Amino acid sequence: MLVLMLFCCTFFCNNKIADTSMTPITYLALGDSYTIGEQVAYPECFPVQAAVLLREKGYQVDKPVIIATTGWTTDELSAGIAAAHITHTYDIVTLLIGVNNQYRGRSVEEYRQEFTTLLQQAIAFAGHRPAHVVVLSIPDWGVTPFAADRDREQIAREIDAYNAVNKAIAVEQQVQYVDITPFTREASKDLSLVAPDGLHPSGKDYHRWALALEPRLEQALR
């Protein structure tokens, strides 16, 4: 009888673990050119690299669903989300948006309002679980060759102002935050971190983002 009970316990417990491990993890990435990986191959964009890192840790992760387009501002991402007609939730969600607001000279206050709405949507897409959402900071494009004739210090100040806003909102909404801006600023001395267009990050830099992001995603999944 004792042996039978142990067998049954082991059988059902193992089946439960197997069923859990067979459930694919879903990942929604919201953003702009930095999310789709403008100028790099698809496998090099940071959502895909982060998913690969999770798989290496033993997680079964579906191909990331990416809603992002080069040049999108906060309001354009909102329109893109509406057009996507999302009807289900995701296990993990990332949000990186705002560089084009800064580039077009839009106000920080406008960004604050629209980013708040986007983050609340991201939380809803994560099944109203704030811990399953990660905000990434805005990269500093002012250090790239593309910005050689621009006021680099002004760009840095404005990027910092935007990032202060998105970080404060992330803290307020109790979501996780990853500051990748310092990585991007190293491009001023290392052009291998820049894509061929002289503006966007290279796959090498995106890999560093993914390495910083993966532990936050794993924390959410635990």
N, CA and C atoms as a LAMMPS dump frame, in Angstrom:
ITEM: TIMESTEP
0
ITEM: NUMBER OF ATOMS
666
ITEM: BOX BOUNDS ff ff ff
-5.0000000000000000e+02 5.0000000000000000e+02
-5.0000000000000000e+02 5.0000000000000000e+02
-5.0000000000000000e+02 5.0000000000000000e+02
ITEM: ATOMS id mol type element x y z
1 1 1 N 0.839 -1.211 0
2 1 2 C 0 0 0
3 1 3 C 0.871 1.257 0
4 2 1 N 1.918 1.261 0.813
5 2 2 C 2.823 2.413 0.88
6 2 3 C 3.492 2.647 -0.461
7 3 1 N 3.913 1.557 -1.101
8 3 2 C 4.553 1.673 -2.413
9 3 3 C 3.578 2.245 -3.426
10 4 1 N 2.324 1.778 -3.386
11 4 2 C 1.31 2.278 -4.311
12 4 3 C 1.07 3.758 -4.116
13 5 1 N 1.006 4.192 -2.869
14 5 2 C 0.78 5.611 -2.579
15 5 3 C 1.939 6.458 -3.085
16 6 1 N 3.15 5.975 -2.883
17 6 2 C 4.325 6.716 -3.353
18 6 3 C 4.323 6.8 -4.873
19 7 1 N 3.916 5.705 -5.533
20 7 2 C 3.873 5.693 -6.994
21 7 3 C 2.859 6.709 -7.517
22 8 1 N 1.673 6.701 -6.908
23 8 2 C 0.617 7.626 -7.336
24 8 3 C 1.045 9.069 -7.138
25 9 1 N 1.656 9.334 -5.991
26 9 2 C 2.102 10.701 -5.694
27 9 3 C 3.13 11.158 -6.7
28 10 1 N 4.101 10.269 -6.981
29 10 2 C 5.153 10.606 -7.936
30 10 3 C 4.586 10.805 -9.323
31 11 1 N 3.656 9.94 -9.712
32 11 2 C 3.074 10.007 -11.049
33 11 3 C 2.341 11.313 -11.28
34 12 1 N 1.446 11.663 -10.338
35 12 2 C 0.642 12.863 -10.516
36 12 3 C 1.478 14.126 -10.373
37 13 1 N 2.443 14.136 -9.468
38 13 2 C 3.308 15.311 -9.315
39 13 3 C 4.138 15.538 -10.555
40 14 1 N 4.696 14.436 -11.083
41 14 2 C 5.512 14.564 -12.285
42 14 3 C 4.692 15.023 -13.466
43 15 1 N 3.457 14.527 -13.559
44 15 2 C 2.589 14.96 -14.649
45 15 3 C 2.27 16.443 -14.528
46 16 1 N 2.077 16.904 -13.308
47 16 2 C 1.769 18.319 -13.102
48 16 3 C 2.939 19.181 -13.529
49 17 1 N 4.155 18.758 -13.178
50 17 2 C 5.344 19.514 -13.578
51 17 3 C 5.489 19.506 -15.085
52 18 1 N 5.245 18.343 -15.698
53 18 2 C 5.373 18.242 -17.147
54 18 3 C 4.361 19.139 -17.84
55 19 1 N 3.122 19.147 -17.317
56 19 2 C 2.09 19.989 -17.923
57 19 3 C 2.485 21.46 -17.845
58 20 1 N 3.051 21.871 -16.709
59 20 2 C 3.456 23.267 -16.544
60 20 3 C 4.576 23.624 -17.502
61 21 1 N 5.552 22.719 -17.633
62 21 2 C 6.705 23.012 -18.487
63 21 3 C 6.318 23.033 -19.956
64 22 1 N 5.201 22.365 -20.292
65 22 2 C 4.777 22.328 -21.679
66 22 3 C 3.962 23.561 -22.075
67 23 1 N 3.606 24.387 -21.114
68 23 2 C 2.838 25.594 -21.414
69 23 3 C 3.769 26.679 -21.929
70 24 1 N 3.654 27.083 -23.197
71 24 2 C 4.573 28.084 -23.75
72 24 3 C 4.411 29.441 -23.059
73 25 1 N 5.511 30.119 -22.872
74 25 2 C 5.509 31.463 -22.295
75 25 3 C 5.341 32.463 -23.426
76 26 1 N 4.406 33.379 -23.262
77 26 2 C 4.135 34.366 -24.304
78 26 3 C 4.758 35.705 -23.939
79 27 1 N 5.248 36.415 -24.941
80 27 2 C 5.996 37.664 -24.74
81 27 3 C 5.525 38.701 -25.751
82 28 1 N 5.081 39.835 -25.245
83 28 2 C 4.653 40.955 -26.079
84 28 3 C 5.632 42.107 -25.909
85 29 1 N 6.206 42.58 -27.013
86 29 2 C 7.16 43.695 -26.985
87 29 3 C 6.553 44.894 -27.706
88 30 1 N 6.432 46.004 -26.988
89 30 2 C 5.841 47.221 -27.535
90 30 3 C 6.916 48.295 -27.691
91 31 1 N 6.908 49.003 -28.825
92 31 2 C 7.921 50.041 -28.971
93 31 3 C 8.021 50.675 -30.336
94 32 1 N 9.273 50.916 -30.74
95 32 2 C 9.557 51.605 -32.002
96 32 3 C 10.723 50.908 -32.697
97 33 1 N 11.605 51.661 -33.351
98 33 2 C 12.712 51.049 -34.092
99 33 3 C 13.659 50.262 -33.199
100 34 1 N 13.792 50.681 -31.951
101 34 2 C 14.696 49.988 -31.037
102 34 3 C 14.151 48.614 -30.647
103 35 1 N 12.848 48.436 -30.759
104 35 2 C 12.24 47.149 -30.421
105 35 3 C 12.265 46.189 -31.599
106 36 1 N 12.048 46.705 -32.807
107 36 2 C 12.097 45.815 -33.976
108 36 3 C 13.529 45.573 -34.435
109 37 1 N 14.478 46.382 -33.937
110 37 2 C 15.869 46.193 -34.332
111 37 3 C 16.149 46.722 -35.726
112 38 1 N 15.818 47.969 -35.946
113 38 2 C 16.093 48.622 -37.24
114 38 3 C 17.573 48.456 -37.599
115 39 1 N 17.815 48.017 -38.842
116 39 2 C 19.166 47.88 -39.392
117 39 3 C 19.92 46.624 -38.949
118 40 1 N 19.28 45.776 -38.132
119 40 2 C 19.928 44.506 -37.781
120 40 3 C 19.006 43.36 -38.174
121 41 1 N 19.565 42.165 -38.259
122 41 2 C 18.768 40.987 -38.598
123 41 3 C 17.777 40.695 -37.472
124 42 1 N 16.649 40.108 -37.832
125 42 2 C 15.595 39.834 -36.852
126 42 3 C 16.11 39.119 -35.594
127 43 1 N 16.959 38.089 -35.725
128 43 2 C 17.417 37.396 -34.52
129 43 3 C 18.233 38.276 -33.576
130 44 1 N 18.668 39.448 -34.048
131 44 2 C 19.505 40.319 -33.223
132 44 3 C 18.727 41.363 -32.433
133 45 1 N 17.43 41.52 -32.695
134 45 2 C 16.671 42.511 -31.93
135 45 3 C 16.563 42.036 -30.48
136 46 1 N 16.452 42.968 -29.563
137 46 2 C 16.565 42.579 -28.155
138 46 3 C 15.441 41.658 -27.663
139 47 1 N 14.187 41.784 -28.123
140 47 2 C 13.174 40.834 -27.635
141 47 3 C 13.501 39.391 -28.013
142 48 1 N 13.983 39.192 -29.233
143 48 2 C 14.313 37.843 -29.691
144 48 3 C 15.521 37.311 -28.928
145 49 1 N 16.528 38.164 -28.722
146 49 2 C 17.707 37.72 -27.968
147 49 3 C 17.341 37.4 -26.513
148 50 1 N 16.447 38.186 -25.929
149 50 2 C 16.013 37.917 -24.55
150 50 3 C 15.271 36.583 -24.476
151 51 1 N 14.446 36.305 -25.478
152 51 2 C 13.717 35.036 -25.518
153 51 3 C 14.684 33.86 -25.624
154 52 1 N 15.742 34.019 -26.411
155 52 2 C 16.755 32.97 -26.545
156 52 3 C 17.438 32.716 -25.2
157 53 1 N 17.759 33.787 -24.489
158 53 2 C 18.404 33.647 -23.178
159 53 3 C 17.498 32.912 -22.195
160 54 1 N 16.199 33.189 -22.255
161 54 2 C 15.254 32.491 -21.383
162 54 3 C 15.184 31.006 -21.734
163 55 1 N 15.21 30.714 -23.025
164 55 2 C 15.177 29.309 -23.442
165 55 3 C 16.416 28.567 -22.945
166 56 1 N 17.541 29.277 -22.946
167 56 2 C 18.776 28.667 -22.447
168 56 3 C 18.684 28.365 -20.951
169 57 1 N 17.776 29.063 -20.26
170 57 2 C 17.553 28.799 -18.838
171 57 3 C 16.497 27.707 -18.613
172 58 1 N 15.968 27.185 -19.719
173 58 2 C 15.014 26.092 -19.603
174 58 3 C 13.563 26.493 -19.786
175 59 1 N 13.3 27.764 -20.075
176 59 2 C 11.921 28.205 -20.274
177 59 3 C 11.507 27.972 -21.723
178 60 1 N 10.271 27.527 -21.897
179 60 2 C 9.732 27.347 -23.247
180 60 3 C 9.029 28.639 -23.644
181 61 1 N 9.689 29.429 -24.46
182 61 2 C 9.186 30.761 -24.815
183 61 3 C 8.767 30.8 -26.274
184 62 1 N 7.562 31.259 -26.51
185 62 2 C 7.093 31.452 -27.879
186 62 3 C 7.873 32.576 -28.557
187 63 1 N 7.782 32.626 -29.863
188 63 2 C 8.341 33.737 -30.623
189 63 3 C 7.692 35.031 -30.141
190 64 1 N 8.486 36.047 -29.785
191 64 2 C 7.893 37.29 -29.277
192 64 3 C 6.945 37.933 -30.287
193 65 1 N 5.845 38.444 -29.777
194 65 2 C 4.925 39.24 -30.596
195 65 3 C 5.38 40.688 -30.475
196 66 1 N 5.737 41.292 -31.587
197 66 2 C 6.293 42.64 -31.563
198 66 3 C 5.333 43.619 -32.239
199 67 1 N 4.926 44.628 -31.487
200 67 2 C 4.125 45.716 -32.047
201 67 3 C 4.996 46.958 -31.969
202 68 1 N 5.62 47.285 -33.082
203 68 2 C 6.572 48.393 -33.123
204 68 3 C 6.871 48.74 -34.575
205 69 1 N 7.151 49.998 -34.818
206 69 2 C 7.508 50.465 -36.16
207 69 3 C 8.507 51.606 -36.019
208 70 1 N 9.478 51.636 -36.904
209 70 2 C 10.466 52.708 -36.887
210 70 3 C 9.78 54.067 -37
211 71 1 N 10.154 54.978 -36.113
212 71 2 C 9.611 56.333 -36.162
213 71 3 C 8.408 56.576 -35.281
214 72 1 N 7.874 55.528 -34.677
215 72 2 C 6.675 55.7 -33.867
216 72 3 C 6.911 56.551 -32.625
217 73 1 N 5.96 57.435 -32.365
218 73 2 C 5.894 58.187 -31.112
219 73 3 C 4.893 57.478 -30.204
220 74 1 N 4.683 58.014 -29.016
221 74 2 C 3.761 57.382 -28.079
222 74 3 C 2.35 57.266 -28.644
223 75 1 N 1.848 58.324 -29.272
224 75 2 C 0.485 58.274 -29.805
225 75 3 C 0.389 57.322 -30.987
226 76 1 N 1.46 57.21 -31.764
227 76 2 C 1.446 56.286 -32.904
228 76 3 C 1.514 54.83 -32.426
229 77 1 N 2.24 54.582 -31.346
230 77 2 C 2.231 53.236 -30.769
231 77 3 C 0.839 52.896 -30.252
232 78 1 N 0.169 53.866 -29.634
233 78 2 C -1.202 53.633 -29.167
234 78 3 C -2.11 53.249 -30.323
235 79 1 N -1.952 53.938 -31.446
236 79 2 C -2.759 53.62 -32.623
237 79 3 C -2.41 52.234 -33.155
238 80 1 N -1.122 51.889 -33.116
239 80 2 C -0.691 50.567 -33.573
240 80 3 C -1.244 49.457 -32.706
241 81 1 N -1.304 49.704 -31.404
242 81 2 C -1.871 48.724 -30.485
243 81 3 C -3.357 48.53 -30.763
244 82 1 N -4.052 49.643 -30.989
245 82 2 C -5.486 49.56 -31.286
246 82 3 C -5.728 48.765 -32.571
247 83 1 N -4.865 49.001 -33.566
248 83 2 C -5.023 48.31 -34.847
249 83 3 C -4.718 46.822 -34.737
250 84 1 N -3.911 46.444 -33.733
251 84 2 C -3.533 45.037 -33.571
252 84 3 C -4.66 44.199 -32.958
253 85 1 N -5.638 44.866 -32.347
254 85 2 C -6.794 44.171 -31.76
255 85 3 C -6.36 43.028 -30.826
256 86 1 N -5.555 43.356 -29.832
257 86 2 C -5.084 42.352 -28.881
258 86 3 C -6.264 41.884 -28.025
259 87 1 N -6.478 40.58 -27.988
260 87 2 C -7.641 40.051 -27.267
261 87 3 C -7.27 39.094 -26.134
262 88 1 N -5.979 38.826 -25.954
263 88 2 C -5.576 37.924 -24.887
264 88 3 C -4.389 38.509 -24.122
265 89 1 N -4.023 37.866 -23.038
266 89 2 C -2.942 38.373 -22.204
267 89 3 C -1.636 37.626 -22.485
268 90 1 N -0.541 38.21 -21.981
269 90 2 C 0.791 37.657 -22.189
270 90 3 C 1.478 37.45 -20.839
271 91 1 N 2.417 36.521 -20.824
272 91 2 C 3.147 36.239 -19.581
273 91 3 C 4.123 37.357 -19.236
274 92 1 N 4.745 37.94 -20.256
275 92 2 C 5.666 39.05 -20.045
276 92 3 C 5.46 40.106 -21.131
277 93 1 N 5.625 41.36 -20.74
278 93 2 C 5.44 42.481 -21.668
279 93 3 C 6.571 43.485 -21.447
280 94 1 N 7.157 43.976 -22.531
281 94 2 C 8.148 45.047 -22.42
282 94 3 C 7.66 46.281 -23.167
283 95 1 N 8.096 47.428 -22.686
284 95 2 C 7.703 48.704 -23.289
285 95 3 C 8.918 49.617 -23.379
286 96 1 N 9.217 50.07 -24.586
287 96 2 C 10.308 51.022 -24.833
288 96 3 C 9.828 52.009 -25.881
289 97 1 N 9.575 53.247 -25.479
290 97 2 C 9.026 54.24 -26.403
291 97 3 C 9.359 55.644 -25.921
292 98 1 N 9.55 56.544 -26.868
293 98 2 C 9.731 57.94 -26.508
294 98 3 C 10.801 58.687 -27.271
295 99 1 N 11.72 57.971 -27.914
296 99 2 C 12.816 58.679 -28.582
297 99 3 C 12.304 59.587 -29.696
298 100 1 N 11.259 59.151 -30.388
299 100 2 C 10.741 59.967 -31.491
300 100 3 C 9.934 61.165 -30.993
301 101 1 N 9.383 61.063 -29.789
302 101 2 C 8.773 62.242 -29.158
303 101 3 C 9.849 63.291 -28.933
304 102 1 N 10.99 62.842 -28.397
305 102 2 C 12.101 63.765 -28.143
306 102 3 C 12.649 64.32 -29.452
307 103 1 N 12.816 63.466 -30.45
308 103 2 C 13.381 63.885 -31.732
309 103 3 C 12.499 64.934 -32.418
310 104 1 N 11.194 64.787 -32.27
311 104 2 C 10.267 65.725 -32.91
312 104 3 C 10 66.958 -32.046
313 105 1 N 10.636 67.044 -30.914
314 105 2 C 10.503 68.222 -30.066
315 105 3 C 9.199 68.314 -29.305
316 106 1 N 8.583 67.186 -29.038
317 106 2 C 7.333 67.21 -28.289
318 106 3 C 7.612 67.399 -26.796
319 107 1 N 6.628 67.883 -26.083
320 107 2 C 6.827 68.219 -24.677
321 107 3 C 6.922 66.981 -23.788
322 108 1 N 7.665 67.136 -22.714
323 108 2 C 7.791 66.064 -21.738
324 108 3 C 6.445 65.791 -21.072
325 109 1 N 5.655 66.833 -20.885
326 109 2 C 4.342 66.659 -20.25
327 109 3 C 3.421 65.815 -21.119
328 110 1 N 3.442 66.053 -22.422
329 110 2 C 2.646 65.226 -23.332
330 110 3 C 3.108 63.772 -23.251
331 111 1 N 4.418 63.599 -23.206
332 111 2 C 4.983 62.253 -23.097
333 111 3 C 4.522 61.579 -21.804
334 112 1 N 4.52 62.338 -20.724
335 112 2 C 4.11 61.795 -19.436
336 112 3 C 2.692 61.216 -19.516
337 113 1 N 1.781 61.974 -20.1
338 113 2 C 0.394 61.538 -20.18
339 113 3 C 0.243 60.312 -21.08
340 114 1 N 0.871 60.357 -22.25
341 114 2 C 0.704 59.265 -23.204
342 114 3 C 1.46 58.003 -22.767
343 115 1 N 2.617 58.189 -22.138
344 115 2 C 3.357 57.027 -21.652
345 115 3 C 2.595 56.34 -20.524
346 116 1 N 1.977 57.117 -19.666
347 116 2 C 1.179 56.539 -18.574
348 116 3 C 0.081 55.643 -19.128
349 117 1 N -0.61 56.126 -20.154
350 117 2 C -1.672 55.335 -20.784
351 117 3 C -1.114 54.052 -21.389
352 118 1 N 0.02 54.164 -22.063
353 118 2 C 0.636 52.987 -22.678
354 118 3 C 1.053 51.961 -21.63
355 119 1 N 1.615 52.446 -20.537
356 119 2 C 2.06 51.513 -19.503
357 119 3 C 0.865 50.822 -18.842
358 120 1 N -0.199 51.549 -18.664
359 120 2 C -1.401 50.928 -18.102
360 120 3 C -1.945 49.858 -19.049
361 121 1 N -1.858 50.122 -20.354
362 121 2 C -2.264 49.105 -21.33
363 121 3 C -1.349 47.887 -21.236
364 122 1 N -0.048 48.131 -21.113
365 122 2 C 0.923 47.035 -21.022
366 122 3 C 0.617 46.154 -19.807
367 123 1 N 0.269 46.784 -18.699
368 123 2 C -0.076 46.039 -17.486
369 123 3 C -1.327 45.187 -17.725
370 124 1 N -2.297 45.762 -18.417
371 124 2 C -3.52 45.01 -18.741
372 124 3 C -3.189 43.818 -19.64
373 125 1 N -2.283 44.019 -20.614
374 125 2 C -1.892 42.925 -21.505
375 125 3 C -1.163 41.818 -20.742
376 126 1 N -0.575 42.169 -19.606
377 126 2 C 0.122 41.183 -18.772
378 126 3 C -0.826 40.575 -17.734
379 127 1 N -2.108 40.697 -17.967
380 127 2 C -3.093 40.127 -17.054
381 127 3 C -3.21 40.901 -15.759
382 128 1 N -2.955 42.215 -15.852
383 128 2 C -3.009 43.102 -14.691
384 128 3 C -2.01 42.679 -13.609
385 129 1 N -0.842 42.215 -14.062
386 129 2 C 0.239 41.835 -13.163
387 129 3 C 1.425 42.758 -13.425
388 130 1 N 1.541 43.856 -12.691
389 130 2 C 2.612 44.83 -12.941
390 130 3 C 4.01 44.227 -12.938
391 131 1 N 4.246 43.232 -12.098
392 131 2 C 5.576 42.62 -11.997
393 131 3 C 5.972 41.889 -13.277
394 132 1 N 5.008 41.632 -14.156
395 132 2 C 5.29 40.94 -15.411
396 132 3 C 5.569 41.912 -16.556
397 133 1 N 5.673 43.187 -16.229
398 133 2 C 5.954 44.225 -17.223
399 133 3 C 7.316 44.85 -16.939
400 134 1 N 8.088 45.088 -17.999
401 134 2 C 9.393 45.737 -17.856
402 134 3 C 9.465 46.927 -18.806
403 135 1 N 9.79 48.084 -18.257
404 135 2 C 10.034 49.287 -19.058
405 135 3 C 11.534 49.405 -19.301
406 136 1 N 11.923 49.681 -20.526
407 136 2 C 13.318 49.948 -20.853
408 136 3 C 13.487 51.444 -21.089
409 137 1 N 14.596 51.996 -20.652
410 137 2 C 14.852 53.421 -20.837
411 137 3 C 15.123 53.732 -22.307
412 138 1 N 15.042 55.009 -22.648
413 138 2 C 15.26 55.461 -24.023
414 138 3 C 16.759 55.594 -24.296
415 139 1 N 17.255 55.028 -25.399
416 139 2 C 18.671 55.164 -25.757
417 139 3 C 19.038 56.62 -26.094
418 140 1 N 20.309 56.934 -25.977
419 140 2 C 20.794 58.278 -26.332
420 140 3 C 21.403 58.229 -27.728
421 141 1 N 20.613 58.655 -28.726
422 141 2 C 21.087 58.646 -30.107
423 141 3 C 22.059 59.789 -30.379
424 142 1 N 22.172 60.707 -29.427
425 142 2 C 23.035 61.867 -29.626
426 142 3 C 24.518 61.551 -29.701
427 143 1 N 24.91 60.356 -29.273
428 143 2 C 26.332 59.993 -29.311
429 143 3 C 26.712 59.331 -30.628
430 144 1 N 25.744 59.068 -31.494
431 144 2 C 26.007 58.327 -32.727
432 144 3 C 26.554 59.233 -33.826
433 145 1 N 27.186 58.65 -34.845
434 145 2 C 27.665 59.445 -35.981
435 145 3 C 26.559 60.254 -36.647
436 146 1 N 25.338 59.741 -36.64
437 146 2 C 24.197 60.44 -37.24
438 146 3 C 24.01 61.817 -36.631
439 147 1 N 24.348 61.955 -35.366
440 147 2 C 24.128 63.215 -34.642
441 147 3 C 25.363 64.106 -34.619
442 148 1 N 26.299 63.872 -35.522
443 148 2 C 27.565 64.626 -35.517
444 148 3 C 27.369 66.132 -35.621
445 149 1 N 26.319 66.558 -36.329
446 149 2 C 26.088 68 -36.51
447 149 3 C 24.999 68.523 -35.581
448 150 1 N 24.645 67.74 -34.558
449 150 2 C 23.598 68.157 -33.609
450 150 3 C 24.228 68.574 -32.287
451 151 1 N 23.41 69.169 -31.45
452 151 2 C 23.853 69.541 -30.106
453 151 3 C 23.735 68.299 -29.219
454 152 1 N 24.816 67.569 -29.074
455 152 2 C 24.807 66.303 -28.355
456 152 3 C 24.425 66.478 -26.882
457 153 1 N 24.9 67.549 -26.267
458 153 2 C 24.601 67.774 -24.851
459 153 3 C 23.115 68.049 -24.635
460 154 1 N 22.523 68.802 -25.561
461 154 2 C 21.089 69.063 -25.447
462 154 3 C 20.285 67.778 -25.606
463 155 1 N 20.68 66.952 -26.565
464 155 2 C 19.987 65.679 -26.77
465 155 3 C 20.072 64.833 -25.503
466 156 1 N 21.258 64.789 -24.904
467 156 2 C 21.446 64.003 -23.683
468 156 3 C 20.554 64.524 -22.557
469 157 1 N 20.483 65.841 -22.426
470 157 2 C 19.627 66.422 -21.373
471 157 3 C 18.168 66.06 -21.598
472 158 1 N 17.725 66.155 -22.842
473 158 2 C 16.326 65.856 -23.139
474 158 3 C 16.018 64.371 -22.951
475 159 1 N 16.946 63.503 -23.364
476 159 2 C 16.757 62.062 -23.149
477 159 3 C 16.675 61.764 -21.663
478 160 1 N 17.539 62.411 -20.882
479 160 2 C 17.516 62.215 -19.426
480 160 3 C 16.181 62.659 -18.832
481 161 1 N 15.636 63.75 -19.351
482 161 2 C 14.353 64.257 -18.851
483 161 3 C 13.226 63.269 -19.164
484 162 1 N 13.25 62.729 -20.368
485 162 2 C 12.242 61.736 -20.749
486 162 3 C 12.379 60.474 -19.895
487 163 1 N 13.614 60.052 -19.671
488 163 2 C 13.829 58.843 -18.876
489 163 3 C 13.454 59.04 -17.415
490 164 1 N 13.635 60.256 -16.913
491 164 2 C 13.203 60.523 -15.534
492 164 3 C 11.701 60.331 -15.418
493 165 1 N 10.983 60.711 -16.464
494 165 2 C 9.53 60.569 -16.48
495 165 3 C 9.121 59.099 -16.559
496 166 1 N 9.686 58.367 -17.531
497 166 2 C 9.231 56.975 -17.672
498 166 3 C 9.639 56.11 -16.478
499 167 1 N 10.768 56.452 -15.846
500 167 2 C 11.159 55.691 -14.659
501 167 3 C 10.225 55.986 -13.486
502 168 1 N 9.879 57.252 -13.311
503 168 2 C 8.975 57.627 -12.22
504 168 3 C 7.618 56.952 -12.386
505 169 1 N 7.128 56.899 -13.616
506 169 2 C 5.833 56.265 -13.876
507 169 3 C 5.936 54.754 -13.658
508 170 1 N 7.059 54.175 -14.061
509 170 2 C 7.265 52.742 -13.845
510 170 3 C 7.239 52.411 -12.353
511 171 1 N 7.906 53.229 -11.555
512 171 2 C 7.923 53.023 -10.106
513 171 3 C 6.515 53.176 -9.537
514 172 1 N 5.822 54.202 -10.01
515 172 2 C 4.456 54.465 -9.532
516 172 3 C 3.519 53.303 -9.851
517 173 1 N 3.711 52.719 -11.038
518 173 2 C 2.847 51.612 -11.467
519 173 3 C 3.365 50.248 -11.001
520 174 1 N 4.49 50.265 -10.288
521 174 2 C 5.078 49.051 -9.701
522 174 3 C 5.499 48.022 -10.743
523 175 1 N 6.042 48.521 -11.867
524 175 2 C 6.59 47.616 -12.872
525 175 3 C 8.117 47.662 -12.793
526 176 1 N 8.748 46.702 -13.431
527 176 2 C 10.209 46.636 -13.414
528 176 3 C 10.798 47.612 -14.436
529 177 1 N 12.062 47.991 -14.205
530 177 2 C 12.693 48.998 -15.056
531 177 3 C 14.136 48.591 -15.342
532 178 1 N 14.549 48.727 -16.598
533 178 2 C 15.924 48.441 -16.996
534 178 3 C 16.498 49.669 -17.689
535 179 1 N 17.576 50.192 -17.16
536 179 2 C 18.221 51.384 -17.71
537 179 3 C 19.317 50.953 -18.679
538 180 1 N 19.008 51.001 -19.987
539 180 2 C 19.987 50.616 -21.001
540 180 3 C 20.676 51.838 -21.618
541 181 1 N 20.292 53.034 -21.188
542 181 2 C 20.871 54.259 -21.75
543 181 3 C 22.389 54.324 -21.607
544 182 1 N 22.958 53.962 -20.45
545 182 2 C 24.428 53.983 -20.338
546 182 3 C 25.122 53.098 -21.367
547 183 1 N 24.502 51.957 -21.707
548 183 2 C 25.082 51.102 -22.748
549 183 3 C 25.204 51.879 -24.061
550 184 1 N 24.13 52.554 -24.438
551 184 2 C 24.104 53.244 -25.729
552 184 3 C 25.1 54.396 -25.77
553 185 1 N 25.375 55.003 -24.633
554 185 2 C 26.307 56.134 -24.604
555 185 3 C 27.754 55.705 -24.797
556 186 1 N 28.028 54.426 -24.629
557 186 2 C 29.366 53.916 -24.869
558 186 3 C 29.701 53.901 -26.361
559 187 1 N 28.68 54.099 -27.205
560 187 2 C 28.902 54.136 -28.653
561 187 3 C 29.763 55.316 -29.068
562 188 1 N 29.877 56.315 -28.206
563 188 2 C 30.717 57.467 -28.523
564 188 3 C 32.18 57.066 -28.67
565 189 1 N 32.553 55.918 -28.051
566 189 2 C 33.935 55.453 -28.12
567 189 3 C 34.064 54.07 -28.752
568 190 1 N 32.931 53.461 -29.077
569 190 2 C 32.952 52.108 -29.636
570 190 3 C 31.901 51.994 -30.731
571 191 1 N 32.328 52.185 -31.978
572 191 2 C 31.386 52.174 -33.098
573 191 3 C 30.859 50.779 -33.423
574 192 1 N 31.417 49.751 -32.797
575 192 2 C 30.868 48.411 -33.016
576 192 3 C 29.495 48.268 -32.357
577 193 1 N 29.134 49.253 -31.544
578 193 2 C 27.83 49.249 -30.884
579 193 3 C 26.767 49.943 -31.733
580 194 1 N 27.173 50.413 -32.923
581 194 2 C 26.255 51.145 -33.805
582 194 3 C 26.015 50.355 -35.083
583 195 1 N 24.777 50.369 -35.552
584 195 2 C 24.398 49.678 -36.79
585 195 3 C 24.974 50.421 -38.002
586 196 1 N 24.91 49.809 -39.189
587 196 2 C 25.483 50.426 -40.395
588 196 3 C 24.936 51.805 -40.742
589 197 1 N 23.714 52.135 -40.28
590 197 2 C 23.151 53.44 -40.622
591 197 3 C 23.737 54.559 -39.766
592 198 1 N 24.597 54.221 -38.824
593 198 2 C 25.226 55.243 -37.986
594 198 3 C 24.298 55.841 -36.953
595 199 1 N 23.16 55.222 -36.738
596 199 2 C 22.166 55.764 -35.8
597 199 3 C 21.676 54.724 -34.8
598 200 1 N 21.223 53.597 -35.294
599 200 2 C 20.621 52.588 -34.419
600 200 3 C 21.676 51.673 -33.796
601 201 1 N 21.333 51.014 -32.705
602 201 2 C 22.273 50.089 -32.068
603 201 3 C 22.548 48.863 -32.941
604 202 1 N 23.701 48.271 -32.732
605 202 2 C 24.051 47.036 -33.424
606 202 3 C 23.519 45.842 -32.639
607 203 1 N 23.606 44.676 -33.251
608 203 2 C 23.199 43.464 -32.551
609 203 3 C 24.034 43.234 -31.303
610 204 1 N 25.273 43.683 -31.329
611 204 2 C 26.162 43.555 -30.165
612 204 3 C 25.608 44.335 -28.976
613 205 1 N 25.145 45.55 -29.242
614 205 2 C 24.588 46.357 -28.156
615 205 3 C 23.251 45.773 -27.694
616 206 1 N 22.428 45.343 -28.644
617 206 2 C 21.146 44.731 -28.268
618 206 3 C 21.359 43.501 -27.387
619 207 1 N 22.467 42.788 -27.599
620 207 2 C 22.748 41.622 -26.763
621 207 3 C 22.951 42.039 -25.313
622 208 1 N 23.594 43.174 -25.112
623 208 2 C 23.798 43.66 -23.745
624 208 3 C 22.462 44.059 -23.12
625 209 1 N 21.571 44.621 -23.917
626 209 2 C 20.229 44.941 -23.407
627 209 3 C 19.534 43.653 -22.972
628 210 1 N 19.619 42.638 -23.839
629 210 2 C 18.948 41.372 -23.547
630 210 3 C 19.502 40.737 -22.27
631 211 1 N 20.8 40.833 -22.077
632 211 2 C 21.419 40.282 -20.872
633 211 3 C 20.92 41.008 -19.619
634 212 1 N 20.704 42.309 -19.732
635 212 2 C 20.191 43.086 -18.593
636 212 3 C 18.705 42.825 -18.37
637 213 1 N 17.992 42.557 -19.449
638 213 2 C 16.546 42.347 -19.379
639 213 3 C 16.18 40.952 -18.881
640 214 1 N 16.931 39.955 -19.296
641 214 2 C 16.564 38.556 -19.011
642 214 3 C 16.315 38.259 -17.538
643 215 1 N 17.162 38.732 -16.613
644 215 2 C 16.878 38.431 -15.194
645 215 3 C 15.555 39.021 -14.705
646 216 1 N 15.167 40.171 -15.253
647 216 2 C 13.885 40.778 -14.867
648 216 3 C 12.723 39.94 -15.387
649 217 1 N 12.858 39.436 -16.599
650 217 2 C 11.815 38.587 -17.16
651 217 3 C 11.722 37.275 -16.38
652 218 1 N 12.88 36.728 -16.043
653 218 2 C 12.889 35.48 -15.275
654 218 3 C 12.275 35.692 -13.908
655 219 1 N 12.54 36.838 -13.31
656 219 2 C 11.939 37.154 -12.003
657 219 3 C 10.417 37.178 -12.096
658 220 1 N 9.912 37.748 -13.183
659 220 2 C 8.458 37.796 -13.39
660 220 3 C 7.889 36.381 -13.531
661 221 1 N 8.594 35.531 -14.252
662 221 2 C 8.093 34.181 -14.509
663 221 3 C 8.13 33.314 -13.257
664 222 1 N 8.986 33.647 -12.322
665 222 2 C 9.062 32.881 -11.09
666 222 3 C 7.935 33.247 -10.131
